[in-house]
Amino acid sequence: MLNLSLLARQVCETAKEAGAFIRDEQKKFNRNAVEKKHAHDYVSYVDKESEKRIVARLKDLLPEAGFITEEGSIAHNEHAEYCWVVDPLDGTTNFIHNNAPYCVSIALRDKAELLIGVVYEITRDECFWTYKGSASYLNEVPIHVSPVSALDDAFIELGFPYNAEAYKPMAVHLVNRLYGNVGGLRLIGAAAAELCYIAAGRFDARIEAFLGPWDIAAGTLILENAGGKVSDFKGGDSFCSGIQVLASNGKLHADLMNMIDKLQNTSD
C-alpha cells in the first residue's frame, strides 16, 4: 500500500524543483522560443523541459505508474494501476508575458479515484497539496473554502478556453448574467492555480469548459479536501475530462448550476 503522506511531500519537492527551473528560465526567456499548438494556444521549450524533468523524477518515486501529460513526452499506459496526471506549466500564456500566476500541477490517481494533488504556484512560491483522506494545505498551513453562500457576494473566476467559437455563446451569457450581479469577476488564466485559490478561500467559484485533465486533476482533489465541490455543468462527474468544469466552495454550486442550465437552454 502506498504511503500517500510521504509520497505527497515528495511530489511537492518535485513540483518545486520544476518550478525553480521555470523561474530561472523566466529571467532569460525570449518570446521567439514560443510555438503555437493551436490558435492562441502556446508551448515553449520551458514547458517541454519541465515535463521531462517531472516525468523522470516521478518515475523514480513510483516506477509502476503510467502518465497522462499535457505535452505528451511519454506514452500513456492505460493498463497501469496508478497514473500521474501532469501539467508541467499551467498558465503558459501568462508565463510568456511575465504575468502571474503560472504553476506546476501534478496528480496521482488509481483506476477509481484521485490519490494525491500538488499545485506549485511559482511566482508566489506557494505549494498547495493534499492526499486522499487528508486536509488540504498551502505550504504547511491547512486551508478551507470560503463561507460565502450568496451569489451577490461571490468573487468568481471565469476561464475563456482556446476553443473560442464553441464556448463564446456561453462566455457571453456568463458575463451578461454575472457582471454587476456578483461581488466580482476575474480572468486569471491558470486553471490549476485558480482551483487552489477557491480551496484557500480567495475566490468562491470558477467556470470554464474545454480544459484538459492535466489542468484540473490536482486542483480538484485540493479543492474537494478543502470542503469545495467540482462537477460538470449538470452536476455530474464528467468534469474529470475537463470538458465542463464548475468548481465552487460548495455553497454556491446549486445556484450556479441552475444559472448555467438556464443559459444553456436559452442558447440551444
N, C-alpha and C positions, 0 to 999 in steps of 0.2 A: 504494500500500500504506500502511496506517495505521502511524503511529509510536506503537505501543502504550505505550512507556515514557513519552513526553511526554504522551500523552492520559490515561494513568492518573494522572499527577501533577496534571493539570488537573481531573480528576474529583475527586481528593482535595480540591482547593480549593473546588470546587462543593459537596461534601458538608459541608465545614467552614463555608462561608458559610450554608448552610441550618441547620446545627447551631447557629450563633451566633444566628440568628433564633429558633430553638426555645428556646434557653437564655434569651434575653431575655424571651420570652413566658411562660416558666415563672414568672418573678418576679411576674407580674401576672395569672396565669391564674385564671379563675373557672370552677368546675365547671358553672355554669349554661350555659356555652357548648358543652357536650357534647351530641352527637346519638347516638342509638342506631341502628346499621345493622342488627343482628340481636340476638338475645338475648345480652346481656353482651358485645357487640362494639361498640366505641365509635369515634367520629370527632369531631374538632373543627375549628374554623376554622384551627387551627395546622397540622394535617395537610394541609388543602387549600391553604393559602397556601404551605407548604413545597413541596408538589408543583408548584405554579405556578412558583415561583422556580427550582426544579431543572430543570423542563422547558424554561424559557426559556433557561437557561444552556447546557444540553446541546444545544439546537437550534443555538446559536451555535458550539459545538465541532464538531458533526457534523450539518450540515443534512440530509443524505440519510437519516439513521436514523429508524426508527419507534420507537414506545414501547409498553410494557406497564406501566401504573401502577396502584397499588392503588386510588386514589381516582377513577380514570377521567377525569381532567381533559382528556385528549387521546385521540382515537380511535386504536386500534391499526391500523397499516398492515402487514398480513400479507405484503405483497409487497416490503417494504423489504429491502435486502441486509443492513443492520445494524439492531439493535433494542436500545434501552435498556430495562432492567427496573428499575423504581424503586419503592422503599418510602420515602415521604417522612418517615415517623415510625413506626418499628417499636418496639413496646412502648408503644402509646398508653395502655393502662390504667395502666402504670407512670407515664407522664408525668402523667396526670390526677391520680394520687395522690402525685405528687412522690417517686416511688421509682425508684431505678436498677435496671437500665440502660434506656435508650432511645436509639435511634440512627437514622441515615440510611443507607440501603442503595441502592447504585447499581451495576448490572452492565451490561456491553455484550456482546452476543453477535451472531454472524452466524447463518446458517441451519444451521450444523453444530455450533458449539461456543461456549463462553464465552470471551471475549477479555480482559475487564477485570472486576475485582471490587474495590469500595471500600465499607467499612463504617466510619462515623464514630460512635463511642460518645460521646455528648455530655457525660454527667456526669463522665467521667474524661478528657475531651479526648484520646481515643485513636483514631487513624486506622489501621485495618487495610486493607492494599491489596496488590494483585498484578496481574499481567497474564500472558497466555499465554507460557509458557517462562521465567517469572521465578520467583525465590523469593517468599515472602510476607513482608510487613513489618508491624511495629507502629511507626507513625511512620517512623523511618529504620533500625530495628533488625530484622534477619532473625529470623523465628520458625519454630519447628518443633514438631510434636506430641510428646506425652509418650512415654516408652518403656514405659509400663505394659502388661503383657501378660496379667495375671490378673484375672478379674472380682472376686476377693476384695479387690483393691487399687484397683479402679476408682472414680473420682469421676465420677458420671453425672448429667447433666441430663435431666429429663423435661419434656415440654410437654403441657399439658392444653388441647386446642383448644376453640373455641366450639361445635363440633358435639358437644355433650356426650353425647347419648343414643347416638349411633353409636359413640363412642370409649370410653364408660365401661367396658364389659367389658374392653377392652384395658388401660385405665388401671389398673383394679383388679388385673388379673393381673400387670401390670408391678410394681406396688407390692408385691404379695404375694411375688413371686419375688425382687425385688431388695432390698427393705428388710431390713436385717440380714445380707445376704449379699454386699454390695459395700462399698467404702470409704466411700461417702456418696452421698446423693441430694439434688438440689436442684430447685426450681421457680423459674425466674428471670423468664420472661415476655417475652423478646425474642429470637426465633429467630436473627435475623441476627447479633446480638452473640454469642450463645451458640456458633454455629458458629466464630466467630473465637476464642472462648475455648478451644475444642478445638485450633484451629490453634496457639495460643500455649502449649499445654501446661497450661492452668489446669484444664481438665476432660479427660476421656478419651473420652466418648461422649455422644450425645444421641438421644432417641427421641421422635417425635411424628408425627401424621397430620393431614390436613385443613388444611394450610397453603396459601398461595398461592405462585406462582413468584417474586413480588417479595420474599417472606420469606427465600428461600434462595439465590437466584441468585448474588449477590456472595459470600456466605459460603461457598458450595460451592467456588468457584474458589480462594478464600483458603485453605480447609482442604486441598483437594487439593494445592495447590502447597506446602503446609507438610508434606506427607507423609501426610495423612489420607485417608479414604475416605468417600464418600457413596453410598448406594443406596436403593432401596425395601426393603421388609421381606423380599423374596425375593432380594435381591442384584442386581436389575435397574436399569435407568435411568429407569423411570417416575417416579422421585422428582422429576424436573425440574418436574413439575406441582405438586409439594407435597403430593400425596395421601398418600404414605407416605414418611417421611424417617428413615433410620437413618444417623447420622453418627458417625464414630469416629476414633481415632488409627490405624486400620488393623489393629492387632494384636489388638483385641478384636472385630473385625467378625464373624468366623465364629461365635464363641461367642454373640454377641448375636443373630445371625440364627437360630441353632439354638434359642435360648431363645424368641424371638418365634414361630417356627414351631410349637413345642410349645404355646405359649399359644393361637395361632390354631386349631390342631387341637382343643384342649380346648374352646374356646368355640364351635366350629362345631356 
